[in-house]
Amino acid sequence: MEFLKVHDKTFKTFISAAQIQAQIDRIAKDIDDKYRNEKPLFIAILNGSFIFAADLLRCLKIQCDISFVKVSSYQGTSSGQMTELIGLNYPIKNRPIIIIEDIVDTGNTLHKILPSIKAKHPKSIEIASLLCKPAAIEFPIEVTYSCFDIPNAFVIGYGLDYNNLGRQYKDIYQAC
C-alpha cells in the first residue's frame, strides 16, 4: 500500500489503475451495446472527469461526439457553492446525451447542470461516473454507468484533486 501526503492530508492507495481500467472496459461495453445504432454526445464535466472521459472514449467502438462543461462546486474539500464557468455550446436537440462525471457525491453539480441540458430537448440523458458515494447523495440523481460505489470518504487521483493537487496519480487514494 502506498501513502501520499498532499497539503495537510495523508492518503493511502484505495483503487488501483488496473481495477479502474477493468471497470471502464465494463461500462464501455454496456454503452457500445446500447448505442450501436446511434451517435451519442458525451458531455464531460471538467476538471475532474478529463482522465476518465479520455479513457472511456478510447474504449468505445461506437461513433460519438464529446463536448465539455466546466463548473466550480467547491474550494478545498467542500462549500456547496456552484458557479458555471464554461457552458455547453453544442447542439443536443434529439441527441442521446451521456454526461461524464468523475464523482457523484452530493449530486450538487449534476443537480445544477441537468436543467439546462434538459431545456435543450435531448433524446435522452444518462450519467457515467467513475465514482459514486451513495451515502452522501442529497439530490435524486440516477447514475446509469458507475465504475465504483465508494464510502463517504475523501479521495484523490485519477483526475480528482485536493486544492488542485493530486489529479495526476494513476490510482485513486483515500484520505487516512
N, C-alpha and C positions, 0 to 999 in steps of 0.2 A: 504494500500500500504506500502510495506516495503522498507526501504532505507539502502544501504550499502556503506561503504567507503572502497575503495581498492586503495592503493597507494595514488595518489593525486586526484582521481576522486570519485564522488558520483554517485551511481546507484540506480534506482528505479525498482520495480517489473514490468516486461513487459509481460512475457508469463508464466503462471502457469504450474506446473508439470502436473496437470490434463489435461490442454489443449495440452501439448506436447504428453502425452500418447494417447489421442484421435486421434491425427494426425498420430502417429506411428502405431496405430491399423489400421487406414485407408490405409496407404501405404503398410503395411504388407499384408493386404487382396488383394490389387491390385497385389503385387508381387506373392503371393500364387496362384492367379487365372492365371496369365500369365505363371508361371514356374511350374505348377503342374506336367508336364511330363519331366522336365529337372532338372539338378542339377547345379545351378549357383555357381560361385565363387564370393564371396563378397570380395572386397579389401577395407579395412578401412584405411583412411589416419589419421595417428597419429600426434599429440597427441589429438587434439580436438574432433575427432569423436568417441573416445572409449566408452563413455557412450551411445551415440546414437546407435552405432553399437551393443552393448550388448543388449540394449532394443529392437531394431528392430529384431535381430536374435531370441530373446526369444519369439517374437510374431509370427514368421513364422511357418508354418506347413510343408513346403516342405523340402526336403533334400538339403543341401547346404554345401559348404566349406567356410572358411574365412581365409584370409591372411592379412598382414599389410604392409604398407609402411610408412615411416616417412620422411617428407620433412620439411625444415625450410623455411618459407617465410617472416618472419618479426621479428623484435626486437621492443618491445614496442607496438605501435599502427600500424606501417607500415613502410616498407623500400623498398618493391619491389624486394629485393634480394631473390634468391632461391638457396638452396643447398640441393641436395638429400643426406639424411643421411643413410637410410636403403632401399635397393632395394627389388624388388619382386623376390623371388626365388621359384616360384610355377608354374607348367606347366599350361598354359592357352590356348594353341592352340585348336581351335574349341570349346571352352567353352563359355557359356554366362557369361559375367562379369557385376557385379553391383558394382560401386565404391561408397563407403560411405564417405560423407563429412559432417563436422559439419556446415560449412557455405560457400556459394559461394558468394563472394563479387566481387572483380575484375575479378575472374576467373583465376588468375595467376597460382595458384597451379595446377589446372587441365590442363591448357594450357601447363604447363611444363611436367606433367607426362603422359598425353594421348598419345603422340607419341611413348613413349617407350612401353606402353601397346599395342597399335595398331600394333607395329612391331612384336609382338609375335603371331599375327593372331588369336585373339579370334573370336568366332562365332558372338558375339555382345557385345557392351559396352553400359551400361546405368548408370545413376548417380542418387543416392538417397542422398538428402541433407536435413538436419534439417532446415536450414535457407537459404534463397536466398535474395540478395539485388539487384533487377533489375536495380536500378538507378546507381549502382556502377560498373556494369559489363563492362569490357574493351575488353574481348575476347569472340568470339561466342561460348558459352557453352550451350548445351541443357541439362537441368536438367529434368530427366524423372519423378522422385518421389520427390516432395518437400513438407515438412510439413508446412512451413510458408514463405511467401514473406514479407519482412520487409523493412522499410525505411533505408536509408543510415545512420544509427546510430551505435555507438559503443556499443556492448553487451558482457556480460559475463555470466557465469553459465552454467550448464548442459554440461560441457566439454570445454566451451570457457573460455579463460583466458585473463588477463591483466598482462603482465610481470610475468607469471607463477602463478598468484593468481586468485582465483575465480572459478576454474573448478568444485569444489565440490558442488556447490549450485544446488538444485533440480529444481529451477525455472530459467528463463532467466531474466537478469536485463539489463536495458538500461541506458547509461550514461545520467545524467541530464544536 
